[in-house]
Amino acid sequence: KYSYLDNQATTPMDPRVLSKMIPYMTTNYANCHSQHKIGRQVALAVEEARQNIAQLINAQPNEIIFTSGATEANNIAIKGVAKYYKDKKDHLITSKIEHKCVLESMRQLEADGFNVHYINVDHDGRLLIDELEDCLKTNDQKTSLVSVMGANNEMGTIQDLKKIGEISHQHKAFFHSDCAQLVGKKPIDVRAENIDLMSISGHKMYGPKGVGALFINKKQRVRLVPLITGGGQEGNIRSGTLPVFLCVGFGEAAKILQIELPIDIQHYQQLKKIILDELKDMKQITFNGHPEHRIPNNVNVSFLGVEGESLMLSLDDKVALSTGSACTSQSLEPSHVLHAMGLKPEEAHTAVRIGVGRFTTEEEAREGMKAIKKEVGRLREISCLWDEK
């Protein structure tokens, strides 16, 4: 039996989501921007989806902008805000453990003349709040945006979003958070968390790939320059014809989460207990990330003496694992996240990510761990780096 334990990379689509999408892939094919009857009918379905997504995070429907995913949402938020306020504010802040699309956006803006600070994190992956505050004080009134992810995609640590947002606002900076990994793993309220812009991904929450959203707080009067211009769709923030079937699927996934999130969390916790119980007797393993402030469906663990890449490949026919972000999986460099947390090279190179989901069974979790333990033992036996033979 094959164990899919890579739910941070993507989640399987919920069958109820697919059922909701099918009519909009077949019979309800009209352009939602058309003014005729069937165009208006399809537009109503898009607006219902928008409302479902807004309700999930305590936003208003007109604050939700559909995008092709969290990567595009992050690019729009960061580059859009930076370019709109560049004449008065040329300073940006992010953390060293962000998703690559955030870090690359910041580096591109640096090349365009903006000043960017990359805040350090502690050994558990939590942002150094004092360093953030000092940076904002030093660049008081010059910082347009602080961008810090809600939960890390590799080691699962959750940031103190409310505090980060509060400090950002004290210094007149907007606060953006990439919450692709957080939405659907714990309740999130954009008002309570002081969030001005937030990125979400459909396929991280049992919806379809190719669709995401950007929340833009209307009350904070956030302004930005659009990256894509054209027909002025999505409030002139993101022009282009909306893929109705993807929007509808995303909305249905959000609707399901409003009801079933507590059930999902309980399921994740049960699976995580099984995983930790199975691994607890292994020698020389370390668990990475914060022990408490973390998403419930993620375990990041280093099996010392065994390259994470070797373990992943040797289990290819039995278990789906990851050594880090799927978006950077072609790189053989150690994870920039684990490096920023201060892990030694031998710890970073031996780390793997285990991610369970709504459809992961207890049997899958147990069988996956048994396969991992067996393979770790085999690889250690033949490793010249392992000294516990």
N, C-alpha and C positions, 0 to 999 in steps of 0.2 A: 504493500500500500504506500502511495506517495503522500508525503506530508508537505503541504504548502504553508510555510512559516515565514513569509515575506510580505506581510500585510502593510508594512510601512512603504513599500515600493508601490503597491497597488492593492486594492481590494476587489474581490469578485463582485460583479454586479448582482444586486438583489433581484431575484426573479420578478418581484412585484414592480420593480423599476422598469424592467424590460417590457412587461405587459403594458405598462402605461405609455411606453415609447412607441410601440409597434404601430398604432393607428397614425402617428405623425410621420412614420416612415413609408406609409402606404397610401391610405385614402385621404388623410388630412394633410395634403402636400402644399397647400397655398403658402405664399409669401406672407409672413405675419405683418409686413409693413404695407401691404396692399390695402386699399380702402374699400374693396368690394366685400360682399357678405362673407364669403368663406375666408377671406383674408382677416376680417375682423374676428371671426370665430377662432381662428388659430391664434390671433393676438391675445385673446382672452386666456388661452391655455398658457401662454408665456407669462402673462401677468399673474396668473394663479401660482405658477412656479416661483416667480419673483417674490410673491408674498410668503410662500412657504419657507424660502431661504431666509427672508427677513425675520420671520417669526422665530426661527431657530436661534438667532443671535440677538434678539431684541432690537432689531432695526426697523426702519420704515421701508416699504417696498421701493420708494423712489430713491433710496440710498444704495440700492443694489445694481451694479453694472455687470452684465454678463461678459465674460471673456473666454478665451480658449483654454484657460487653466490658470493655476496659481503663478506660473512663471510669467505669463503675460500680465497678470494682475500686479505682480511685484514690480515689473518694469514700468507699467503705467504709473503706479503710485510714486515710486522713487524718482524716476526721471521727470514725470509730470510735475510734481511739486517742486523739485529742485529748479527746473527751468522757469516755472512761473514766478518764483520769488527770488531769482538769481541776482537781480539788481540791488536788492536790500540785504539778502541773506545768501551767503555763498558757502555755508558750512553745513555738513551732514554728519550724522553719527550712526554707526551700526556696531554689531559685535563680530568677533573673530570666528564665530561658529555658525554663521548664517548659511542658508542654502546657496549654492553657487550662483544662481540667477540674481540674488541680492548682491553678493560680493562682486560679481562681474559688472552689474549695473553701477555700483559705486566706483569701481576702477575706471569705467568708461567716463563717468562724470569727473573723476580726478583728471583724466587726460584732457577734458574740456575746460579745466581751470578751477573746478570746485575743490574745496578743502574737505577731506573726509578723515574722521577719526574712527579707529577700530578698537572697541572696548574689550578688555580682557574678561575672561571668566575664571571661576575658581575650579578646583579639582573635580567638583561634581557637575560642572558645566553651567552654573548659574552666573548671571552677569554681575560684575563687581559694581554695585550701585554707587558706592562712594566715588569710583573712577568716572562713572557717567556724570554724576553731579558736578564734580570738579571740571570736567570737560565742558559742560554746559555753562558753568560760571565763567570759565576762561573765555568762552565764545558767546557771552551773553548777548541776546537779541540778534545774533548773527546766524544761529542755527535754524534752518527751515524745517528739518525733518530728523527724527530719531526712528530708526527701523530695527526692531528686535523681534525675532520669531517667538511664537507662543510656546511651541514644544519642538525640541530638536528631532530631526528625522532619523538620526543615527542612534543616539543613546537615550532619547526619550525624556530628557530633563525639561520641566516646565518652568518658565520664567515668571517673575512677579510682575505681571503686566500692569496691574493697578498702580503699583508704586512707580514703575517706569513712566507710565502715562502721566501720573501726577507731577513727577519731577520735570518732565518735558514741558508740560503746560505752564509750570512756574517760570520757565525761561522762554515762553512764547514760541515753542517749537511744536509742530504737529507730531503725533505718534502713530507710526505704521507698524503693523505686525503681520508677519506671514504665519497664518494659523492653519495651514493645510493639514498639519499633523494633529492639531488640537481639536478642531471642530469634529464632533462625533466621538471623541474620547472622554470628554468631560463637558458639563454645561458651560456655556460662555455667553456673557452679556456685555456687549460692546459699550453700553453706557456705564455700567458698574466698573468696567476695566479701563476706563479713560482712553478708549481706542478711537482714533480719528479716521484711520484707513486700515482695512483688513483684507487679506487675500485668502481665498478658499478654493479648494479643488474638488471637483465632483468624484473623481475616481478613487479618492482617499476615504470616501464615506459611502461606498457601495453604490455609487452612481456611475454614469458612463465616463469614459475618457474623452478628452477634447473639449471639456467645458469647465469653467470655473467662474468665480465672481470676485469683484472688488467692492467692498463696502466703503462708502465715502460719507462721512458724518456731515449732514446738512446743517446741524446746529452749530458746528464749529466753523462753518463757511470756508471749507477747504477748497482751494482753487488749484487747478493743474492744467498743464498743456497736454492735449491729446497726442498720443504717438501715431495713431492711425486716423487720417482725415478722409472725408468722403461725404456720404449722405447724411451725416449728423445723427445717426442712430445712437441709442444709449446715452441720451443727454449730451450728445456731441463729444462724449468722452471716448467712445470706441465705435467708429463707423464700420458698417458692413452688415449684410443680411444675417440675422440670427439663425442658427441651426435649431429650429423649433424642437425637434425630437430630443436633442441633447439637453436643451433647457428644461423641457418637460421631465426628462429622466432625473436631472439634477434636483428639480423641485420635489419630485416624488421621494427621492432619497432623503431630502431634508424633512419632509412630512413624516416619514417613517421614524426618523431619529427623534422627532419631538415626542413621540409616544414611547419608543423602545430604547432610548439611550440608557435608562437605569438598568434595563435587562441586559443590554450589551455590556455595560461596565461590570456587572456581577459575573457575567460569563467570562470576560477577560481576566478578572481576578481569580476565578477558579482555575482557569488554564495556566495562569502565571504561577499559581501555587504548585500545580503539577510539575511544571518545568523546573522550578527552584528545588522542589523535593527530589526530583530525579538527578539534579546536578550537584546537590549539596555535599555528597561524599567524594567528589572528584578532587584530586590533588592539584595544587597550584593553578587555581582559576581565580579570576577577579571579575567582579561585576562593575560595570562602568555606568556613570550617571548618578543623579541624586537618588538616594534610597527611598525618599518619600515624595518629593515634588517631581513626579514623573507621570507620563501617560500609562494607563494600566495594562496596555497590550504589548509592551516592548520590554525585551531583555537584551542588553548588550553585554557580552561576556568575552573575556580573553582567556583562551586555553594556552597557557605558556608552553613553549616548545613546539607549537603547531602553527604554521602560517595559516591565517584565516582564508586566504585564497586557495591554498591546497586543500583545506578541509571542505570548503564549499564545492570545489570541483570533484573531489573524491566522493561526495555524497550526491552528485548530480542526478543519479537515477532513483534516489530515495527521498531526499529532503530539499526543499527550496529555501535557501538561506541567502544572506547578503553579508558582505564585509563592510558595507557603508551605504551611502546614497546610490540609488540606481542611476541617477543622473551623472555620477562621476565614476561609475564602475569600470570604465575602460582605463582608468589611471592606475598605475601600479604604485603610486606614491602613498605613504601612510595617510590616513584620514586627517584632514586639516582640523576637524572637530576634536578628535582625540589628542592631536598635537597641541591644540590651544588649551586643552584641559591639563596639560602637563604630563601626559602618560609617556613612559619610556618607549623608545622605538620597538622593543621586543613585546611590549604590552599592546601598542597600537597595531602592529603587524599581525598579532594573533587574535584580534578582536573579530567577532561575528555578531550580527544582529538577528535576533529571533523576534518575529512579529506575528501575533495571533490575531484572529478576526472573528466576526459574527458567525461564520460558517466553519470555523475550526472546531473539530470534535476533540473530546478528551482522548480518544484513541489515537488520533493524529498527533497530539502533543506528546503522549507517552512513547509512541513508536518513533517519533522524530528524535526525542531525547535519547532513546536506546541506541538508535543508529549513530547519533553524534558521539555518544560516549564510546561506543565500539570503535568508531573510526579515529577518534582522538587517541585512544589507546594504541591502535595500529600505527598511526603516524608518529607517535612518540617513540615507539619501539625502533623505528628506522631513522629517527632524527639524531643528528650529531649534536644538536643543541640541547637535547633533553638529558638531564643528569640524574634522573630518578629511576633509571633502569634496574 
